């Protein structure tokens, strides 16, 4: 793999936050063979990246440096590093919002050997504009509404329940009715609310700035037969607002306090059985 191919391998995949800095390469690196500087955003896989980098350097002689952005500061770190002469040669992006920020730093990949290694699904997931594909997808994330089975089962056994089982929740109208009903009867159910707090601390906003935004964007892009656009009509944004407002009104936290709620705070609400629903992903 030559340096050009190395440069584009990670110009794709996912956005998250990281917590450490690591440099790899070792004594087998040869500066004349090039240099890879990878900006990583996944702290949970730093060790695996270090191992991969070491193996790559041993095989090719190319030095690989990996920096992982601190939690909640990936964008700030990227902005700073991209302004330097020795800018990252590879970096992660996720979601259309991130791609829009960094699009000017990437080049079309559809004619490269590495892009051709993708299967049809991978190629379809690459961010494409006017027939040019700019990213290489390498990870997939699933997200939705996680629910506490015991709480919902207990709720369904009540005379005031609007559903007989979780399987009856097949649309937003039903979800809204269930959430409002749980909120109304939370004392009887022994919970603090229907939904986990929609926390807006930097550690938690990805659930609403990434996960939830992708749904209205997906349907708008589907209508326009594209995978990316610099502008949007906002066709489905009311659905987004309705969903956020529902969480806001049925969570344990006053609306004026949600900006202070961290990822750990709202995860604990669900983990401790204080709420029935928790939007998130894996």
Secondary structure, 3 states (H helix, E strand, C coil): CCHHHHHHCCCECCCCCCCCEEECCCCCCCHHHCEEEEEECCHHHHHHHHHHHHHHHHHHCCEEEEEECCCCCHHHHHHHHHCCCCCCCEEECCHHHHHHHHHHHCCCCCCCHHHHCCCHHHHHHCCEECCEECCECCCCCCEEEEECHHHHHHHHCCCCCCCCCHHHCCCHHHHHHHHHHHHHCHHHHCCCEEECCCCCCCCCCHHHHHHHHHHHHHHHHHHHCCCCCCCCCCCCHHHHHHHHHHHHHCCCCCHHHHHHCCHHHHHHHHHCCCEEEEEEEC
